[in-house]
Amino acid sequence: MTPIVLFCFVVLYFLILLSVAWYTGRNTNNESFFIGNRDSNWMLVAFGMIGTSLSGVTFVSVPGAVARDSFSYFQITLGYLLGYVVIAYILLPLYYRLQLTSIYNFLSARLGKVSYKTGASFFILSRTLGATARLYLVVKILQDAILQNLGIPFWATTFIILFMIVLYTYQGGVKTIVWTDTLQTVCMITGLVVCVVYILNNLHLGIGESLDAMATKGYSKVFFTNPDSKLFYWKQIIAGAFISITMTGMDQEMMQKNISVKKLGDSQKNVITMAIVMLFVILLFLFLGGLLYLFAGQQHLTATGDKLFPMVALSYMPPIVGVIFIIALISALFPSADGAITALTSSFCIDILAINRRQDLSEAKQKTIRHIVHLSFAVIFLLFVMIYKWVNNPSMIGVILKIAAYTYGPLLGLFSFSILTKKKVTDGWVPVVCIVAPIICFILDSYQKQLFGSFEIGLELLVINGLLTFLGLLLISKRHK
């Protein structure tokens, strides 16, 4: 199938999204943009958040990592489930009781204004770095598969995709994203299932036979029992729990969709339902990864990692399957990028600029500021995607998890300290603590062989970062009367 035909399918898909955005974005206001008027359907939010949580990196990098790490990623997913339980029954009741628009307002009430601004700033930094890393991976695939052959440069491809995202999130915000994420999750899972079925038929294998073949190659091992390894199951499960607690429960992008649901009970059902469905979806991605490597061995392909799935889908599958792959890939991209830009706009407007608390700003003036911030983050996304292109890391999922370890650690420490203790802090020193903790973690990570010998620090670096932040906050704390 020619690049022009593939591009036409992409444009058609975008027009469908734009139609949904127009319908859901009618008669919206700032509250609609930020929290969907607290009237979102919990089932739609649960299903749509699967796409947001997975993203294009999961779609490409998780299957691509199977040859190296087997099914070890499922250990992390089990940890996710534990983390989502904490979110549902500890964090959500807190957010609903305080009727928060931005979850970082909790830090203001508990610790102080500087702590509040610090938490929001770390979210903005983390989400910008993580979302642009996810965006870069998918843009690169679309560039190599379609737009490069049309003579369109990489920066223009990124600009076009960001323009599309801004166009359908510009007005409706969360109210629109709840619906578009649901549509995109359907497309993504459909593409995943179609690719699995096609490869199974091509290899003439049943599910049981394919698992046996994967086991022979060493692809399907789930639990790793060497305590020194970074893949040790307890390390992965604990790290997975804290990753979901921080990257979902302490993340404005993810939580603004949850708190857009009217009732706490429905929001809790949303989180637990998403967690259970996520287990099966991730397992299917890992199964696909094993199939891809079996297929690659049969066809004598040398591609690995992030390059394997796109190569098989676009060069060795029928054209219609290639179209489904592209649509599924875009469907994995848009939920992570559109939600990120919307959440960053919300956080910057509410937490940094405080436009919702300024009496001198009318609703119309607030909307104008919101639009300017929204467009500004689109420009920032373009710049960071170009930086990732210059760096050109072979596996983006490793990059994203590393970013999370450094930038979500301070948020973990801030929220944990606020919830688990009744102490007050010297507010002005909080940014220092939150900067020093990641620096110490960077030193530990860089020199871990010299410091710990054969013991490897993996994803638990996030927990260490949060613990260092917590201890630092204790050092600058005082008894609360």
N, C-alpha and C positions, 0 to 999 in steps of 0.2 A: 504494500500500500504506500502511495507516494506521500511525502511530507505535506503537500498541500491538502490532501484529503484528511490526513490526521489533524492538521491545523483547523480545518473546517469543523471537525467534530468537537475540538476544544472550544471554538467560538460558539457553537450551538449549545454546548453544556453551560458555558458562561451566560448565555442569553436566558437559559432556564433559571439560573441562580438570580440573575438580575430581575426576572419577573417575580420570583418569590420575594426578593428584597423590596420591590416596589409595592407589592401587595401588603406585606407585613409592616412596611415603614410608613404607611399613610397615617397622618394625624399623630405623629410621635412627638414627644417632648424630651427634655433632658432626663427625666426619670425613666422614660422608656429606653433611652440609650444606655443609661448606667445599669439599671437593674430590671428592665422589662416590666415596669409597673408592678413588680412582685406578683405577677399573675401567670407565670409560665407553667405549662403542663409538665408534671414531673417525669412522665414516661418519655416525652420528647427530649427533655434535658438529659435523662439517663442514656438514651440511645445515642444522642448527638455527641455527648461527652466521650464516648468510646473513640470516635474519630478524632476529637481534639487531643485525647490522651495518647493515641498511637502515632499520628502524624506520618509524613512521608518517610521519615527516618526509620520508623518501625517497619514500614512497608518494604523498604529496600535493605536496610542494614541488619535487621534481626535475621531474616533468612540468609543473608550473605555471611553472617558470623558463625553459622552452624558448623562449618568445617573446622574452625578454630576452637570454638567453645562448646560444641555439641548443643544439647538442649539446656545448658546451664541457666539460660535467661529465665527459664520457668521457675527457678528458685527465687529470683527477684520478684516474679509475679505473685508467688505465694506470699511474699512479704508485703506486696501491694495490698493484698486482701486484708492483712492485719492492720495496715495503716488506714485503710478506708473505714474499718470498724471504729478506730480512734476518731477519725474525722466525723463520722455519723453521730457518735454518742458523747463526744467531748467538745469538739470545736463548733459544730453546727448549733447545738443548743446555746452556746455562748454568743454566737453571731446573731441568732434570732432574738435572743433576750435583749440584746443591745440595739436591735433594729439598725444594723450597720449597712451603709452604702459601700463604704470601703472598709475592708476587714482591718486595715492598719489603724483605724480610729480607736480600736481596742488598746493599742499601745499608747496612744495619747492619754486615754483615761487612766491607764494603769501605771505608766512610767513617766510620761511627760511629752512635751511637744517635740523636743529634739529626738527622742527615741522614736516617736511616731514618724518624723521625717526620715530618720535613718532607715527604718524598716521599709517604708515606701520606696526610698531610693535604691535599696538593695533589690527589691522586687523589679523596679524599672531596669536596673542593670542586668539582672539575671534573665528576665524575660526577653529583653532586647537581644542579648547574646545567644540565648537558646533558640528563639524563634527564627532569627536570621540564619543560624546554622541549619535548621530544618528546611528553611526556604531555599538556601543555597543548593542543597542536595537535589531537590526536585527540579529547580531551575536548570541545573547542570544536565540532568537527564533529558528534559524537554529541549534544551539547546542542542544536545548531541543528536537526539532522535528526529527533531522536526526543524527548528528555526535556523540552525546552522546551515542546513541545506537550502534554505530560502535566502541566505545571505544576510540574516539579521544578527548583529553582534550580541555578545552575552549581556552587556549592560542594558541593551534595548529590550531583550527578553525579560530581564528582571523588572524593568520599568513597566512593561506591558502587563505583567502579572500583578504587580503592586497596584497599578492603575485599576485593574479589574476588581481587586479586593477592596480598594478604597471606594470604588463606585457603588458597590452593593452594601457596604457597611457605613457609608458616610452619614446616612440619615437615621436608620433604624437601630443601629447598635445591637445590644443584647436581644432586643425584641425580634430582630431579623435573624441573628446568628443561631438562636435556638432552633429555628426552622431550617436554615441552610445547612447547619451541622448535621441534622437528621437526614436530610437528602444525601449529603456527601458520605455519611457513614454507610448508608444503604449501598451506594455505588462502590465504595471501597471494599466492603465485605463481599459483594457480588463478584467483583474482580478477583478477589482472593480465592473464592470457591471455584470460579471458572478455571483459573490457572492450575489449581490443585487437580481438578477433574481431568483437564487436558493432559497434564504430565503423567498421571496415573494410567490413562488410556494409552498414551504414547509408549510408556515403558511396559505395557501389558502386565501390570501388577495390581493386586488388590491391596487394601490398606495393611492387612497383616503381613503380606509378602514384602511390601515396601519397608515396613518397620524392621523386618528381619534383615533386609539388605542394608538398611541404615546402621543397624547394630553391628553388622559385620565390618562396616567401614569406620565405626566409632563415632557416628554422627548423633546417635540418639541417647547418649548418656545424660541423665538429668541431675543426679546428686553427686557432688564431689566431696570426698571425705578427708582429704589432706588438709589439716589445719593451717599449714604454712601457705597454701595456695590462695590466691585472690578469689578463686572460684569455690572455696570451701562453703558448704551449704549454709552454715549458721551465719557466716559473714554476709552472704548474698540475701538471705531471708531478712535479717535485721536491717541491712542497708535498704532493701526494698521497702520495708515498712516505713522507714524514715524518709525515703524518697517520696513515697505517696503522701505522707503527712505534710511534708514541706512543699512539694511541687504541685499538690492539689489543695490541701487544707490551709496552707499559708500563702497561697498564690491567688492574687486578685482575679486573674483571668478565669481560673477554674471556679472559684467560689462565687463570683458575681452571677454565674449561671445558677448555682445551687440556691443562693439567697434570693434569686428572682422567682422561685417557687413560693406560692402563697403560704403554705403550712409547713412547719418544722417536720411533722411526721412524713409528709410527702417527699420533702427534701432528703430525709434519711433513707426512705425507700429508694429514691433515685441513686444515692451513693452505693448502697449495698447491692442493688440490682446491677449497676455498672461494674462493680468489682467482680461479681460472679461471672457475668458475660465476658469480661476481660480475660479471665482465666482460659476460657475456651478459645477466644480469638487469638491470643498469644500462642497457645498450643498449636493452633492451625497454621500460624505463621512459621513456627519452628518446623512443623511437619513439611510445609512447603519448602523450607530451606534444605531439608534433607533430600527431598525429591529433586530440587534444582541441582544439587551436587551429584546425585545419581545420574540425572540426565546429562550433566556436563561430562561425567566420566564416559558415558555411552557415546557422546558426540565428540570426545577428545577436545573439550574446550578448556582453555587456560584461565579464563576470567574467574576472579574470586571477589569476595567482599561485596561492596556496593555496586560493582559493575556486573555481577552475574545475572541477577534477576532481569534488569533491563535488556541485556544482550539476548537472553533466552526468549523473553516475551516479544521483542521486536524483530528478531532475526530468525528464530527457529519455530515460532508458533504461527498459525494461520492469521491473515490480516485482521479478521474480526476479533480474534483474541488480543492482538496487539492494540486495537482500538479500545477494547475493554480495559486493558492494562493502563493505557494512558489516562483514560477517564478515572479509573480507580486511583491512580497516582495523584492526579490533580485533586481528587476528592480527599485524599490523605493530606495534601498540602494545604488546601484552603482553610479547613477548620483550625489548624495550628497557627496560621498566619493571620486570618481575619480576627480570630478571638484575641490574639496577642496585641494587634494594633488597637482594637477596641478597648481592651483592658488597660493598656498603657495610656491611652487617651483618658480613660476614666480616672486612673490613679494620679496622673500628672495634674489633671484639672481639679480633682477633689483634694488630694493629699498635699500636693506641692503648691498649687495656685489658690486652693480653697475657694473656688468660684461659687460653690453652693452655700457658703457662709458669709458672702459679701453682700451687704444690704444695698450697696451702690450699683450693683449689676442687675439689670433686668433679665428676664428669661431670654429675650432676643440677643442681648449682649453676651450672655453666658454661652448661647449656642454658637455665636460667631467665634468666641475664644476656643470653644470645643472643636470647631471645624479647623481652625488654624493649627491647633495641637495635633489633630488627627493627620493632617497633611504633612506636618513636620516629622512625625514618626515614620511616615511612608518614605520620606527622603532619607532618614537615618537608616531604615531597613535597606534601602538601595546601597548606601555606602558600606554597611557591614557585609552584605552579600559579596560585594566586590573585594573586600578584605579577605573573606574566606576563599574566594577564587584564587587570590594571590598566594595564600597559605597552602591550599590544596591538600587537605588531610585525607588519607585513603579511607578512613572509617569514621563517619560523622556521629554514630551513636556513642562511641567512646568520648568524642569531644563534648557532646551534650551532657553526658553524665559527669564529666570532669568539671564543666562549667557549673552544674548544679551543686557539686560538692563544695566548691569555693564560694558561691554566691548565695546559696540557700542556707548554708551553715549558720550565719549570723541571724537569719530569720528564725531558725530552729531554736537558737539560744534565747533570743528575745521573747518569743512566745512561750517557751518552756519556763523561763524565769518568771514571766508574768502570771502564768497559770499555777505553777507549783509552789511559789513562795508568796509571802505577803510583804516582802521588803520593798523599799523605795530605793532608787538609785540617784547618784549625782548625774543629772540628766545630760549635762554638757560633756561628760566623759564617755558617753555611750558610743558615739561614732569612732572614737579611738579604739575601744574594745572590739568593735565590729570590723575594724580594718586590720588590727594586729592579729586576730585569730586566723583569718585566711592566710596571712603572711607566714605564720608559724606552720600552718598546714602545708604550704608550698615548700617550705624547707624540709619538713618531714617526708613529703612525697618525693622530693628531688634527691634526697640522700638516704632513702630507706634501706638500701643495701648496706651502706656503711654503718647505719644505726641499728638495724634489726637483722642483718644477715639474710638467711633464707626466707624469713617471714615477709610476706607481701601485703602491703596495704592496698586494698581495692576500693570498692564503693563505700566502705565504712569510713572513708575520709570525711564524708558528710557528717557522720555522727561525731567524729573527733572535733570537727570544726564547731559544731553546735555545742559540744561539751566545753571547749575552750572559751567560747563566747559566754556560756552560762557561768563558768568560774570567774571570768573577767568581770561580769556584772555583779557577782558576789563581792568581789574586791572593792567595787565602788558603791556598794550598797550601804544602807543604814536602816535601822529598825523603824518600822512604820507604826506610829501611834494610832 
